[in-house]
Amino acid sequence: MTGRGGTSPAAAAGRLAGRDEGDGCTPPVVLTIAGSDSGGGAGIQADLKTFAALGTYGVSVLTAITAQNTLGVTAIHSVPPEIVAAQLDAVLADFDVAAVKVGMVGDPALAELLAARTAELPNLVVDPVLVATSGSRLSGVAAVAPLLAYPRVLTPNRHEAGALLGRRVETAEEMAQAAVALVERGPAAVVVTGSELAVDFLCTGGRTAELRGEPVPTLNNHGSGCTFSSAIAARLAHGDDISDAVAFAKSYVARALAGGRDWKLGAGPGPLQHFA
């Protein structure tokens, strides 16, 4: 019996067994578990572009299909949990995953499944996606809560942090307090991002650090949160510690925002230039 192209399975297996010999450039593998954005700016599409730009090999598990563009989300179809589980089985059976990013989940039952399946995976980064950049609601707190105890890094924006805690998070002081409160729920580190405030707060190891940056004047910020969390996962896969990975991701997103600021893609907030 031969495989495609006339190659026998035995010969193919022999080549695969030796493919690492002399290869010093194999990239680390990073898994994204998230929803699809048909407009290409956020979700799995943004994650995979980020992984490629930062020298990692991206693999994916799709949790939802959204009908989406720069103006908003018009429809959402959740992928059945058994299909999500099958995707996860396929990826983990064949790839040595160095980091995992979880984005949009959407379904509380699926969140329970993912919490059980990803808790022991390395360098888990959870972006608790609740609302799209356009303002469209993508999921509720119940679809995120089961995952909060397990991440190495949790990356809510200030509005998501407020929703998770059930309280107002608007000022820099409230963001710092929210980061501390969320760390107490289990993550090794929490970054509460401030977006237009140009300040983020990282809480890890009992310390809270203020991370300031220069705001990038642009309307093209669709997918910035997805890109930030994916960049953290990519750098953790390369061996960075949490503080260095977060600092790199913050700088990378700023460059990506600046690179796409003059783009005119769609009638609403456009995407970032991931390869700036």
Buried (B, 14 or more C-beta within 10 A) or exposed (E): EEEEEEEEEEEBEEEEEEEEEEEEEEBBBBBBBBBBBBBBBBBBBBBBBBBBBBEBBBBBBBBBBBBBBBEBBEEBEBBEBEEBBEBBEEBBEEEEBBBBBBBBBBBBBBBBBBBEBBEEBEBBBBBBBBBBBBEBEBBEBEBBBBBBEBBBBBBBBBBBBBBBBEEEBEEBEBBBBBBBBBBEBEBBBBBBBBBEBBBBBBBBEEEBBEBEBEBBEBEBBBBBBBBBBBBBBBBBBBEBEBBBBBBBBBEBBBBBBBBBBEBEBBEBBBBBBBEB
